[in-house]
Amino acid sequence: MNIKLLIGTGVCLLCSMSFRSYSATEGYLETNNLSRVNLSQPDRQAIARKVIITGVVLDEKSQPIPGVGIKTASNKSTVTDANGKFSIEAESETELITFSYLGYASQSKAAGNGSAPLTIKMALDEGVNLDDVVVVGVGYGTLKQKEVTSSVAHVGREDFRQSGSRNPLDLIQGKVAGLQLSRPGGSNPNSGVAVQLRGAVTTQGNASPLYVIDGIPGANPDLLQQDDIASVDVLKDGSGAAIYGTSANAGVIIITTKKGKSGAPTFDYSSYFRKEYLQNKPDFLTAEEFRQKIVSGELKQKDFGNNTDFFDGLINHNNFSQNHNLALTGGTDKTSYRASVNYRNLEGISRENGREEYGLRLNINQKGLNDRLSAQINLATNFNKANLLGGGGWESESTKNPTLSNFNADGSYRFDLTSTNEYARLAQETSYRKQQTSSADGKVDLEIINGLKASIFGSVQRNSYTDGQYRLKASEDSMENTNFPGGGYAAKGNVLEQKFAVEPTLQYENTFAEKHKVTAIAGYSYRYDIFEGSSASNRGFINDLFREDNLSEGSALGVGKASMDSYKNDNTLIAFLEE
């Protein structure tokens, strides 16, 4: 019988049986299910006939293409040489050979008998535009990813971690080789992310990388929400310092936000919800186990008759976090915009540990002068209130005698001079931060002549916050104070940070003879930062009515034991750049 089969180890689709090998001299197939299947002489000759195929591969201009991938249906492969020529063995005259090359549509052609060289002319793939490749940010400009020679990692929105993030860097955790992210504050929503990108670069200075958001050097990541981010580029080697100076010794993280697009107005809404649970709780003795060891003599402690899980008393079992983001995008080919509003309410797994935020962001793009002039404006602001009281005390509470209690017999909080009643502290003290962070930046580009573009970029950042603390008269801190026992404690502080930047640049880019590309850039950078703040505290308040809002009423001020402090400093950075 005549059976046409692929030769090799596999499965026969026509007769549903497995086979092993073919003997060309004896004319049979040795199979798993049948010992032998006889083949006719013509079939034997067709299977056994192998041919050597040669030829050349040309582009759309009939020029030879080196490096074209060539593969047969039987998985033999090769590539064209420097002159576009190739040679490959085919199993039969009808076997298909596939030719593929980046930017060109793949082609498949029957091998033929090999009597004449093949000429394969590749056609450009209309679905792939070689200019629409990944573009990465590299400081004062962009490059196509294939043109980047330094160590740069690009993470687009399609590669972000799909989860609710508390920090923009959560989106790229595990996505960039060598980038180490950790949260020293655990689930505390007010703690930042510790970042190490280039190893140890300083023993005393700031080891965090420089953040550049939409061109703003030293920008504040707190202004970002995960739904506003378009891409993140990470400069991991010395190229960052070459561009941004010593402030980039620890690397550079360039964040690009989403921009307006032409088209009908579009609304986008996204949200996430989070609830956190405790895992791997420290293994300490329960009250009953503690008593047993007292009775056996293993522990020389006193049994106070209570059963208290001090560790569990610090946990916010009802924690619930939520994030809502609404964005509006639209415009024309000359003017486009994107605006977004965000609300977040984050709660940590610790009691009295949360953060509530409201954020606004606006982007406007405008073109003019026959598209030779383009302008872009970004505005962003964030209001947040943070509860800073909780988040600590885990170690001390875990090691307490579990037969003790947080309360006295009369229901009041129990205090002693050897430890802090963390449970009472969370109920009798307050510590908060009210903060507003804003930024505004604008950029104007003018194409003077073809290839020559002048740009000017300017930005202003403003970060201000007020910290307040109060400890009730009945709190442990007030009761155990030796100078003003039983008097309340209050503190308040204000901080204002302002950053200004102006950066004009001149850039030239042109391609000669369709092969030679020249790029040059020159510019000037001016940055001015101001930091100022004040703080004051007082003790001995005779009531808890005014808390931290009337510091002068404390008794410590009259005897010179209140505290007061203030500061102001600034710095200027001026640089010239050329490439």
Secondary structure, DSSP 8 states (H G I E B T S, - for coil): ------SSSEEETTTTEEEEEEETTTTEEEESSSS-EE--HHHHHHHH--EEEEEEEE-TTS-B-TT-EEEETTS-EEE--TTSEEEEEESSTT-EEEEEETTEEEEEEE---SSS-EEEE--B-TT--TTSS-EEE-SSSEEEGGG--S-EEEEEGGGS--S--SSGGGGGTTTSTT-EEE-TTTT-TT---EEESSS---SSS--S-EEEETTEET--GGG--GGGEEEEEEE-STHHHHHHGGGGTT-EEEEEE----SEEEEEEEEEEEE-----S------HHHHHHHHHHTS------S----TTGGGB-TT--EEEEEEEEEEE-SSEEEEEEEEEEEEE-SBTT-EEEEEEEEEEEEEEETTTTEEEEEEEEEEEEEEE-S-S--HHHHHTS-TTS-SB-TTSSB---SSS--HHHHHHHEEEEEEEEEEEEEEEEEEEEETTEEEEEEEEEEEEEEEEEEEE-TTSHHHHT-SSSTT-EEEEEEEEEEEEEEEEEEEEEEEEETTTEEEEEEEEEEEEEEEEEEEEEEEEEESSSSSGGG-GGGSGGGGGT--EEEEEEEEEEEEEEEE-
